[in-house]
Structure formats: C-alpha cells, structure tokens
Amino acid sequence: MIASPTRRRLLAGSLAALPLPAFAQSPRITDALGREVPLAAPARRPIMTFNYEEFTAIAGLDGWQRLVGMNRVVWEGWRPAIFNRYLPLIPNLATLPDVGNTDEGTFSAEKVISLRPDLLMVPAWLWRAAETAREQIIAAGIPILVFDYNAQTLERHIASTRAIGLAMGTLDRTDALIERYRRNFEDIRDRAARAAGPAKPRAYVELGQGGAEVIGNSYPPNNLWGRFFEHLGAQNAAAGRIEGGYGPIPAEAVLAADPQFIFIGASSWVNRPKAVRTGYDVAPETTRAGLAPYAQRLGWAGLSAIRDGELHAIEHGLARTLFDDTALLYMAKRFYPGAFEKDDPVASLADYHARFLPVSFSGTWMLPWRS
C-alpha cells in the first residue's frame, strides 16, 4: 500500500532530521561491477535487497532506520529463524515495504519508484535478472549500487563492503570489516597453499535441503562452495559436471570421484522436514541426526570420506557473507590439519558476532558427522 502524500511528507521530514555521517571530501563510490554510483552524500532513503547481515555489520542498527524498503522473501521467507532473531532489535523491520524478488517474479520498478528512495542497493544476481526494471529505475533518477558477495572472491567482497559503507557513511565500521576479512582470507589461503602437497584433497559439497534421498545441488569451481575449494587447492568432484552456477551431479560421479571430504550444506529452512539443520539454537545432536542418512546412501559406505569420518554439515548461509572466512577456515582445518591445528573456526564466528552483529552467537554452524 502506498502512503498518502501527507504521510510521505512527514516521513521524509523525519528522515531528514536523522543525523547522518558526513562524506569525507565527497568520495567517489565504485560498486562491485566497477560502476560509478552518483551519490553525493550518505543515502537518506536507501532500499536494500539482500545480504542483510552484511548491511547490519556495515551500517549498524542505525542504518536500518534510514531504509525505506527491502526484499522481504530472501530473509523473512527463506530464513525466518534468522530474521526473527533480528526482528526485536530493528523497530521498523516488521513494517518495511516489500519491493519483491526476481525469483518469484514480484520485483518491479513501480514498487521501488513509489517509495522515493535516493539509492537502491542490489546483489549482482538481481541486477542481471531485472534488466528492464533496473533501466526504468535509473530513468526515474534513482542510482543503483550493485554488490556481489556471491562471487566469493576477496576483490568482490572488499569492493561490495566499501561501496555500501561509503553509501551509508559508516567508514570506521567499513574499514574494520575490510581489514579483518582481508587479513583472515589471505592468511588462510596462504597457509593452505604452503601446506598443500602434490595430491589435491578430493572434496564434494551438496545442498542438504531435501535430505539424503534427494540429490541436492553441488557447485562448480567458479561459484559459492566450489570457489572455496579453489581457494584451498582442493579437487572439486563437481568440476566439469555442471552447466551454470549450480545443479546436482549424478550419484555415480560422486562414487567415481571418491571424495575424501564431503560437506552437506545445511540451514534453518522452513517446510523442509528432512533437511540437515544448522543455525542459531540448533543442537549438535539435531545436526548429526540429519547427517546420518547420508552415510547410509547406496555406495557411500565405501567412500574415503565416510570411512575416515570426513562427512560434515556446514551452514549454507555462511557462504557469500563477510564472515564466510570462518567456513573457509573450517574446510582448511579438515584438508590440512597440521597447518591449522590451533585454529578454531567456531570461536572465530562467535568473535565476529561479538564485534559486528547485534545478535548473540549460539547453535551449530559446522561440525563433523562423528563427534
């Protein structure tokens, strides 16, 4: 529902009264695609459409007070357990207008333009999927900032974080996040490279939404978890077997690859009763109960990973985030235990929460099938 002109004027006036950080020497904002974003001052009426935990870490809870719209389904609909954890902390979260999502065919230029934002922030996948709508939005004079954490590269993570931080005027938080991520990522990657031998670790990842009776999506070397394997010098069982960004690979292909490490992507999905569950307030016993049927799959008992206890659950939502270095560290510790013996990925994730997020850390996010 579109607000009345009177209400819109009152809202605009209240937002204008909010204290905003000042731009230092009107910095140029370049987004993750290398596009210049024409924004001369911190956004007063932005719309955010994905990566809400990253937005919170970068802009703080105060940043939410300036948002005038969001893509609700990708958080409230896809991961309500996490959404509900933030709901009590963000007063306007329950009532922020929804601009829709491309997967459901509900994203439209009209919804965005009606909210009169001074900036629209979108992930690269939405930018690609909404070509007509984005041209209409730009024609209406609304600048668009594109971020891209899905690429799972250090360069895109940093570019995305810096662009959002500049747009929101929260440079101290942004610099701290970038410095942390760069340091951790480069340290893990470099130590893994030094520890790697001539034989690459053989690894396989599968999305565990449907349970063991369903072959879930896997990821090629250039996307999501497949990119993690690339960073760590692992051999990906899905390499050369997937057209596009993701998809299942045949059961016989997994058996032929004989992975030494298997990671099942888990989460707190709704209406997925057989899914492997991870996340806030999920007990390790619950996660392991979801993993157990995978070890019983036809032919899997003979796989190196199952024989050696290297079947793992890993929170799928850890990918494409500013704290995905913790998942990278978890995989590195399994691949090269001697080089990462003293590292604790779970403690690192808890520390990130303590430093940058308003919610407390709890639950199960990554663990092996056998304790």
C-alpha positions in Angstrom: 0.0 0.0 0.0 1.4 3.4 -1.0 1.4 6.0 1.8 -0.7 9.2 1.4 1.1 12.4 0.3 0.8 13.9 3.8 2.3 10.8 5.4 5.1 10.7 2.8 6.0 14.3 3.6 6.0 13.6 7.3 8.2 10.6 6.8 10.6 12.5 4.6 10.9 15.2 7.2 11.6 12.8 10.0 14.3 11.0 7.9 15.8 14.4 7.0 16.2 15.1 10.7 18.2 11.9 11.3 21.9 12.8 11.9 24.0 11.3 9.1 27.7 10.8 8.8 29.4 13.2 6.5 31.3 12.2 3.4 35.0 12.9 3.6 35.8 15.0 0.6 32.9 13.6 -1.4 34.5 10.3 -2.2 33.7 8.5 -5.5 31.7 5.3 -5.0 32.5 2.5 -7.3 30.3 -0.6 -6.9 31.3 -4.3 -7.2 30.8 -4.2 -11.0 33.1 -1.2 -11.4 30.2 1.2 -12.0 30.3 4.7 -10.6 27.4 5.4 -8.3 26.2 9.0 -8.5 25.7 9.7 -4.8 27.0 13.0 -3.4 26.1 12.4 0.3 25.2 9.4 2.5 21.9 7.9 1.5 18.9 9.1 3.5 16.3 6.8 1.9 18.0 3.7 0.7 16.5 0.3 -0.3 18.4 -2.9 0.5 17.6 -6.1 -1.2 19.9 -8.9 0.1 22.8 -9.6 2.4 21.0 -8.1 5.4 23.6 -9.3 7.9 26.3 -7.7 5.9 24.3 -4.5 5.8 23.8 -4.6 9.6 27.6 -5.1 10.1 28.4 -2.3 7.8 25.7 0.3 8.6 24.9 -0.7 12.2 21.4 -0.8 13.6 21.1 2.9 12.9 21.4 2.2 9.2 18.1 0.3 9.3 16.3 3.5 10.5 17.0 5.0 7.1 15.9 2.1 4.9 12.5 2.7 3.2 12.2 -0.8 1.5 13.6 -4.3 1.3 13.3 -7.6 -0.5 11.5 -9.5 2.3 11.3 -13.0 1.0 15.0 -13.6 0.8 15.3 -13.1 4.6 11.8 -13.4 6.2 10.7 -16.1 3.8 13.9 -18.1 3.2 15.4 -18.0 6.6 12.8 -16.9 9.1 14.7 -18.2 12.1 17.5 -15.7 11.5 15.0 -12.9 10.5 13.1 -13.4 13.8 16.3 -13.1 15.7 16.9 -9.6 14.4 13.2 -8.6 14.5 13.2 -7.4 18.1 16.3 -5.3 17.6 15.1 -3.4 14.5 11.9 -1.5 15.2 10.9 -0.9 11.6 11.8 -4.4 10.3 8.3 -5.7 10.6 6.8 -2.9 8.6 9.4 -2.1 5.9 7.7 -2.1 2.5 8.5 -5.1 0.3 9.9 -4.4 -3.2 9.6 -8.0 -4.3 12.1 -10.6 -5.6 13.1 -11.7 -9.1 12.8 -15.5 -8.3 9.1 -15.1 -7.6 8.6 -12.6 -10.4 7.5 -9.9 -7.9 10.3 -7.4 -8.2 9.2 -4.3 -10.2 10.3 -0.8 -10.9 7.0 0.6 -9.9 7.3 -0.7 -6.3 10.8 0.8 -6.0 10.0 4.2 -7.5 6.8 4.6 -5.4 9.0 4.5 -2.2 11.1 7.5 -3.5 14.5 6.1 -2.5 17.6 8.1 -3.1 19.6 4.8 -3.6 18.8 1.2 -4.5 21.3 -1.5 -3.4 21.0 -4.8 -5.2 23.1 -8.0 -5.5 24.6 -8.8 -8.8 22.2 -11.7 -9.5 19.2 -9.3 -9.1 20.9 -6.7 -11.3 21.3 -9.3 -14.1 17.7 -10.7 -13.7 15.9 -7.4 -13.6 17.3 -5.7 -16.7 14.0 -3.9 -17.8 13.1 -2.9 -14.2 16.6 -1.5 -13.5 16.6 0.7 -16.6 13.2 2.1 -15.5 14.5 2.8 -12.1 17.6 4.5 -13.4 15.5 6.5 -15.8 13.5 7.7 -12.8 16.7 9.2 -11.4 17.4 6.6 -8.7 21.0 5.5 -8.5 21.7 1.8 -8.2 24.6 0.3 -6.3 25.5 -3.3 -7.1 27.2 -5.5 -4.6 28.4 -9.1 -5.1 29.3 -11.4 -2.2 28.2 -14.4 -4.3 31.3 -14.3 -6.4 33.2 -15.5 -3.3 36.4 -13.6 -4.2 38.4 -11.3 -2.0 38.2 -8.5 -4.5 34.4 -8.5 -4.8 33.9 -8.8 -1.1 36.0 -5.8 -0.4 34.5 -3.7 -3.3 31.0 -4.5 -2.1 31.7 -3.7 1.5 33.5 -0.4 0.7 30.7 0.7 -1.7 27.9 0.0 0.9 30.0 1.7 3.7 30.6 4.8 1.6 26.9 5.0 0.6 25.9 4.7 4.3 28.7 6.9 5.6 29.9 4.4 8.1 33.6 4.4 7.2 35.1 3.3 10.6 32.9 0.1 10.6 33.7 -0.5 7.0 37.4 -0.2 7.3 37.4 -2.6 10.3 35.4 -5.2 8.4 37.6 -5.0 5.3 40.8 -5.2 7.3 39.5 -8.2 9.2 38.3 -10.1 6.2 41.4 -9.4 4.1 43.7 -10.5 6.9 41.8 -13.7 7.6 41.2 -14.6 4.0 44.8 -14.1 2.9 46.2 -15.9 5.9 44.0 -19.0 5.3 44.7 -19.1 1.6 48.4 -18.6 2.0 48.8 -21.2 4.8 46.7 -23.7 2.8 48.9 -23.2 -0.3 52.1 -23.8 1.8 50.5 -27.0 3.3 49.2 -28.4 0.1 51.1 -31.4 -1.4 51.2 -32.7 -5.0 47.9 -34.6 -4.4 45.0 -32.2 -4.0 42.3 -33.0 -1.4 39.3 -34.6 -3.1 36.2 -32.8 -2.0 32.4 -32.8 -2.7 29.7 -30.4 -1.5 25.9 -31.0 -1.7 23.0 -28.9 -0.6 21.1 -30.8 2.1 17.6 -29.3 1.7 15.7 -32.4 0.7 17.5 -35.0 2.8 19.6 -37.9 1.8 17.0 -39.4 -0.5 17.3 -36.4 -2.8 20.5 -35.5 -4.7 21.0 -31.8 -3.9 22.8 -29.1 -5.8 26.5 -29.0 -6.0 28.7 -26.1 -7.2 31.3 -25.8 -9.9 34.7 -24.2 -9.3 33.6 -20.7 -10.1 30.6 -20.5 -7.7 29.9 -20.5 -3.9 31.3 -23.6 -2.2 33.1 -24.6 -5.4 35.1 -21.3 -5.1 36.1 -22.3 -1.5 37.6 -25.5 -2.9 39.5 -23.4 -5.4 40.9 -21.1 -2.8 42.1 -24.0 -0.7 43.6 -26.0 -3.6 41.1 -28.9 -3.4 39.8 -31.1 -6.2 36.1 -30.5 -6.7 34.0 -33.6 -7.6 31.6 -31.3 -9.5 34.2 -29.7 -11.7 33.2 -30.1 -15.4 29.8 -31.7 -14.5 27.6 -28.7 -14.0 26.3 -26.2 -16.6 25.6 -22.9 -15.0 26.1 -21.9 -11.4 24.8 -24.9 -9.6 23.0 -28.2 -10.0 23.1 -31.9 -8.9 25.7 -34.3 -10.3 25.0 -38.0 -10.9 25.4 -40.3 -7.9 27.8 -42.4 -9.9 30.0 -39.4 -10.5 30.4 -38.9 -6.7 31.3 -42.6 -6.3 33.9 -42.4 -9.2 35.4 -39.2 -7.6 35.8 -41.0 -4.2 35.9 -37.7 -2.3 38.0 -37.6 0.9 35.8 -34.8 2.3 32.1 -34.4 1.9 30.3 -31.2 3.1 26.5 -31.1 3.3 25.1 -27.6 3.1 22.6 -27.2 5.9 20.4 -24.4 7.3 17.2 -23.5 9.2 15.0 -23.8 6.1 11.2 -23.9 6.6 9.0 -26.7 5.2 12.0 -28.9 4.7 11.4 -31.7 7.2 14.3 -33.9 6.0 16.9 -31.1 5.7 20.1 -31.1 7.6 19.6 -28.4 10.2 22.1 -25.8 11.4 21.9 -22.3 12.8 21.1 -20.4 16.0 19.8 -22.7 18.8 20.2 -25.9 16.8 21.8 -28.6 18.9 24.7 -30.7 17.6 22.6 -33.8 18.1 20.0 -32.5 15.7 22.5 -31.7 13.0 24.2 -35.1 13.3 20.8 -36.8 13.1 20.2 -35.1 9.8 23.7 -36.1 8.5 23.4 -39.8 9.5 21.2 -40.9 6.5 23.9 -39.6 4.0 26.4 -42.1 5.4 23.8 -44.8 4.6 23.4 -43.8 0.9 23.9 -46.6 -1.6 27.6 -47.0 -2.2 28.7 -44.3 0.2 30.0 -46.6 2.9 33.0 -47.3 0.6 33.8 -43.6 0.1 37.1 -42.4 1.7 35.2 -39.5 3.4 32.7 -41.9 5.1 35.4 -44.4 6.2 37.5 -41.6 7.6 34.7 -39.7 9.3 35.0 -36.7 7.0 31.3 -36.2 6.4 30.4 -32.7 7.6 27.5 -30.3 7.9 28.2 -26.6 7.1 25.7 -23.8 7.4 24.8 -22.9 3.8 24.2 -19.3 4.9 27.9 -18.9 5.8 28.7 -18.6 2.1 28.5 -15.2 0.4 29.0 -13.3 3.6 31.5 -11.1 5.4 32.1 -14.0 7.9 32.5 -16.8 5.3 36.2 -16.8 6.2 35.1 -18.9 9.2 33.7 -21.6 6.8 36.9 -21.3 4.7 38.9 -21.9 7.9 36.7 -24.9 8.8 37.4 -26.6 5.4 41.1 -25.7 5.6 41.4 -27.3 9.0 39.9 -30.5 7.6 42.1 -30.5 4.5 45.3 -29.6 6.2 45.0 -30.4 10.0 48.7 -29.9 10.7 48.7 -26.3 9.4 45.5 -25.3 11.2 45.8 -27.3 14.4 45.4 -24.3 16.7 42.6 -22.6 14.8 39.0 -22.6 16.0 36.5 -21.7 13.2 33.5 -21.7 15.6 35.3 -19.3 18.0 36.1 -17.1 15.1 32.4 -16.9 14.1 31.5 -16.2 17.7 34.0 -13.3 17.8 32.6 -11.9 14.6 29.2 -11.8 16.2 30.6 -10.1 19.3 32.4 -7.4 17.3 30.0 -6.6 14.4 26.5 -8.1 14.9 23.8 -7.1 17.4 22.7 -10.7 18.0 24.4 -13.2 20.3 26.1 -16.3 18.9 24.7 -19.7 19.6 23.8 -23.0 18.0 25.5 -25.3 15.5 27.1 -24.0 12.2 29.7 -26.5 11.2 30.6 -29.9 12.6 31.6 -33.4 11.6 29.2 -36.3 11.5 31.1 -38.1 14.1 32.0 -36.3 17.4 
